[in-house]
Amino acid sequence: MIIIIISLKYFETVTGANMSPECDERTSNTVYIHKQSEFIQNGCKNFRFIPVLFPGAKKSYVPTWLQNTHIYSWPKDRDDILRRLLRVEKYNPPPIGPLPTI
């Protein structure tokens, strides 16, 4: 799983608003993930990417290819993020009862 931290700095980096001619490895990796095509090749089903809005970030900063997935907010959704990472359900389904007689 890949957690994508959405912040003003992230938005400026991937949109090129704050790109310097010397691109460091961290910045180039961020831009690469932003431009990735795995999501589209997977039929637009999000299994790996977890977008997390940090304080001060807007939903408009989230890449368009992640707009249709659940967007978490930090620190409000901390427990839900941990559940997603650990693959633990928030609610346990009720046990299956006896079948009805017809």
Beta strands, then each sheet from edge to edge (+ up, - down):
strand 1: 2-6
strand 2: 49-53
strand 3: 72-73
sheet 1: 1+ 2+ 3+
end
